């Protein structure tokens, strides 16, 4: 089982969370939709 406070995991989260947020907001910034959930090709697991 992996400890969620190891340096590797913390480093991974440091870059992963902003990347996911960017992907979610990219269609909105492009003017394709008004909320990321309206974009049919953007999907993120619910526990994010």
C-alpha positions, 0 to 999 in steps of 0.5 A: 500500500502506498503512503499518500505523504511520500515525497514522490506522491506529493510531487505527483499531486503537485503537477497532476491537480493543476494539469487536470484543472487545466484540462477541465477549463480548456473547453471553457476558455476556448468558448466551446461551452460555459461549464466543463461538464457540458463538453462531451469529450471532457471527463473526470472521475467523480472523486476528483 
